[in-house]
Amino acid sequence: MNDQSTARNAQGHAPLDFQEHIAALERAGLLVRVDRPIDKDTELHPLVRWQFLGGTPEDERRAFLFTNVVDSKGRRYDIPVVVGALAASPRIYAMGMGTSIEDIGTAWNRALAHPIAPVAIAAPKCQEVVITGSELTRAGGGLALLPVPVSTPGFDSAPYLTATLCITRDPDNRVQNMGTYRAQLKATNRLGVRMVARPGGAGGYLHWLKYNERREPMPIAIVIGCAPVVCFTGPAKLAVDMDELAVAGGLTGEPIRMARAISVDLDVPADSEIVIEGLIDPEVLEPEAPFGESNGYVALEAFNMKMTVTAITMKIKPVFTSIISQVTPSESSVIKKVAYEPLFLTHLKDQLAIKGITRVVMPCTPPPTMPNVADRVFRSTVAGSGL
């Protein structure tokens, strides 16, 4: 980490580089480094999930960094995988915001009221390595180079991107939208993206409807790993025409650096770890899922967007990030909980003038009848095997 980054952390600023954030978590004792081989298809996500389903107290949950990732066929990956680094706990989320847990709501309200437009740069870190053309379609190339975990082994139809920022642009007003949508690996150059994430459709889906009318392919860039304040804007309930990069700038107090994607007409966070660029078919939908949504519940197959990859760019030494994206308790539920609680409280008290409400709580813990066997296994694994 450079001197500027050290100074930012000392002043309580939000980290603008994802690997800077990981280093800060490790210094704070909030990250478990796993150096022995871990199978991304059968072991990686289940190991991290134990701390959510096993009853581990919320403030004891950790991020996990896997530095020796293999798959079920014995292939080894050069790229490490981190899970839980965005919101395994509210404290980890707050570190990504550069603030205290108590001040998260204030930071969001300030950012929404005073967004800061991003600034464009050339030669971004996220394009130090560029993969295009035949490298996207050869056996073992393209998306197969990435250590994408199977989220729910035995149930999911394929490895899934879960910690995504899917960037699309309104073809009419040119305003970009960033949403967090799961993406299923289908081939070395093809993904199935689920964009209909709520009633009426998410921002990316609304853009797709316009491209569908035009019969034009929709450009998309999927960011995997970037400054936490940027990641947190993806699942946030923002206005469709609000630029999430500007809100992220408001969260950190300075412009987010952006750069033009190399194969599509979109702007991406310049300091991202990995960016997958491509085009979504405006007319054809493909089967996507099953995907494990929570313990004992699996989302069934549905028709969703078909994305053809046109380029993959990344840092020279990136870190692949993934989240436990499921119904409470999970990392995705913590991401929503810590941001929504103060925002909903402000809305109820100030906008709706309901003065008697003093606190909003969104439960994010296992039910009291949840067996604690997984918790005991999780604790013994972390304490006794050198993880």
Secondary structure, DSSP 8 states (H G I E B T S, - for coil): --HHHHHHHHTT---SSHHHHHHHHHHTT-EEEE-S-EETTTTHHHHHHHHHHS---GGG--EEEESSEE-TT--B-SS-EEESTTTSSHHHHHHHHTS-GGGHHHHHHHHHHS----EE-SS-GGGSEEE-GGGGTSTT-GGGGS----SSTTT-SS-EE-S-EEEEE-TTT--EEEE---EEEEETTEEEE----STT--HHHHHHHHHHHHT--EEEEEEES--HHHHTTSSS---TTS-HHHHHHHHHTS--EEEE-SSSS-EEETT-SEEEEEEEEEEEEEEE--EEEETTEEE--EEEEEEEEEEEEE-SS--EEE---SSSSSHHHHHHHHHHHHHHHHIIIIIS--TT--------S--TT--SHHHHHHHHHHHHS--
